Amino acid sequence: MNIDTKFDFRTDAGGYDPDAYSPTLKKYHRLLWSKAVPAGGELVLDKKLNSTSPIRGFVFSSDSIIHSFSGWKRYQHIIREIPPEDIESFVYLSYTIGGMLIFPRNRVNGLHTINQARGVDPLICDRFDLTLECIRKYYLDEDSPLFECLCRYRSFFDLFVDFKGYVDFFLLQDMVSKDYSKVQFFHPFEEFIENPLP
């Protein structure tokens, strides 16, 4: 089956959150991520995005990795200046498969999942480039705003062995340097020391 990279997952979600309700999105996730992992074995996802034999025990959810900030009140003075069709064309991209990824959704010890932590941490503000930098640092055993959260999902990250394995598995090569040593940031970045909002 082919994957339509222009398909808008809002169109089959019944007016609800596509991450949870789009059957096409779940199908695409199964097609893309049901494959061999660098640590050995194969990740196979069922219709609910749970991993089945031979690698069991992982429960995933979909998440958009593109944030428009268009609904944020603090940006309305800027948003008003942008033509609505330009905003919609950008938001549309966030609801295509190129703007989606999966993360484990099981809570560990009642604490935040990776999705939740990256959304509420004031040094990440739901930016995926900064999330990816935290994942890069995790594999180097370096501290970051998400380090403790990522450590709770060690068994997930172990599937990919290292940062290159993670990037290659999830097709994120465009977001890193050719040697995988640096993340290509969306905005200028000087470590995690200031508000990352654009």
Solvent accessible surface area in square Angstrom, and as a share of the most:
residue,aa,sasa,rsa
1,M,147,0.65
2,N,138,0.71
3,I,48,0.25
4,D,71,0.37
5,T,90,0.52
6,K,154,0.65
7,F,54,0.23
8,D,22,0.11
9,F,0,0.00
10,R,77,0.28
11,T,102,0.59
12,D,43,0.22
13,A,4,0.03
14,G,65,0.62
15,G,80,0.77
16,Y,144,0.55
17,D,78,0.40
18,P,8,0.05
19,D,29,0.15
20,A,51,0.39
21,Y,125,0.48
22,S,0,0.00
23,P,83,0.52
24,T,23,0.13
25,L,0,0.00
26,K,51,0.22
27,K,70,0.29
28,Y,8,0.03
29,H,0,0.00
30,R,55,0.20
31,L,80,0.40
32,L,39,0.19
33,W,7,0.02
34,S,33,0.22
35,K,60,0.25
36,A,71,0.55
37,V,8,0.05
38,P,68,0.43
39,A,61,0.47
40,G,46,0.44
41,G,45,0.43
42,E,76,0.34
43,L,0,0.00
44,V,49,0.28
45,L,9,0.04
46,D,49,0.25
47,K,153,0.65
48,K,146,0.62
49,L,4,0.02
50,N,38,0.19
51,S,10,0.06
52,T,44,0.25
53,S,58,0.38
54,P,86,0.54
55,I,25,0.13
56,R,171,0.62
57,G,67,0.64
58,F,26,0.11
59,V,42,0.24
60,F,2,0.01
61,S,28,0.18
62,S,6,0.04
63,D,28,0.15
64,S,29,0.19
65,I,17,0.09
66,I,54,0.27
67,H,57,0.25
68,S,35,0.23
69,F,19,0.08
70,S,27,0.18
71,G,69,0.66
72,W,81,0.28
73,K,186,0.79
74,R,137,0.50
75,Y,24,0.09
76,Q,55,0.24
77,H,111,0.49
78,I,83,0.42
79,I,28,0.14
80,R,172,0.63
81,E,138,0.62
82,I,64,0.33
83,P,59,0.37
84,P,103,0.65
85,E,118,0.53
86,D,73,0.38
87,I,36,0.18
88,E,79,0.35
89,S,64,0.41
90,F,94,0.39
91,V,26,0.15
92,Y,63,0.24
93,L,91,0.45
94,S,8,0.05
95,Y,56,0.21
96,T,7,0.04
97,I,16,0.08
98,G,61,0.59
99,G,0,0.00
100,M,6,0.03
101,L,3,0.01
102,I,0,0.00
103,F,0,0.00
104,P,2,0.01
105,R,117,0.43
106,N,62,0.32
107,R,130,0.47
108,V,38,0.22
109,N,133,0.68
110,G,50,0.48
111,L,87,0.43
112,H,83,0.37
113,T,9,0.05
114,I,0,0.00
115,N,30,0.15
116,Q,68,0.30
117,A,10,0.08
118,R,1,0.00
119,G,36,0.34
120,V,95,0.55
121,D,28,0.15
122,P,96,0.60
123,L,58,0.29
124,I,0,0.00
125,C,17,0.10
126,D,40,0.21
127,R,13,0.05
128,F,1,0.01
129,D,0,0.00
130,L,1,0.00
131,T,0,0.00
132,L,0,0.00
133,E,6,0.03
134,C,0,0.00
135,I,0,0.00
136,R,40,0.14
137,K,18,0.07
138,Y,15,0.06
139,Y,45,0.17
140,L,100,0.50
141,D,112,0.58
142,E,71,0.32
143,D,116,0.60
144,S,15,0.10
145,P,41,0.26
146,L,3,0.01
147,F,39,0.16
148,E,137,0.62
149,C,8,0.05
150,L,0,0.00
151,C,33,0.20
152,R,65,0.24
153,Y,7,0.03
154,R,119,0.43
155,S,75,0.48
156,F,1,0.00
157,F,0,0.00
158,D,80,0.41
159,L,20,0.10
160,F,0,0.00
161,V,90,0.52
162,D,67,0.35
163,F,15,0.06
164,K,100,0.42
165,G,10,0.09
166,Y,0,0.00
167,V,0,0.00
168,D,43,0.22
169,F,9,0.04
170,F,4,0.02
171,L,102,0.51
172,L,13,0.07
173,Q,76,0.34
174,D,138,0.72
175,M,25,0.11
176,V,10,0.06
177,S,23,0.15
178,K,205,0.87
179,D,101,0.52
180,Y,45,0.17
181,S,53,0.34
182,K,137,0.58
183,V,7,0.04
184,Q,90,0.40
185,F,66,0.28
186,F,110,0.46
187,H,73,0.32
188,P,137,0.86
189,F,45,0.19
190,E,127,0.57
191,E,93,0.42
192,F,27,0.11
193,I,131,0.66
194,E,116,0.52
195,N,88,0.45
196,P,14,0.09
197,L,26,0.13
198,P,76,0.48
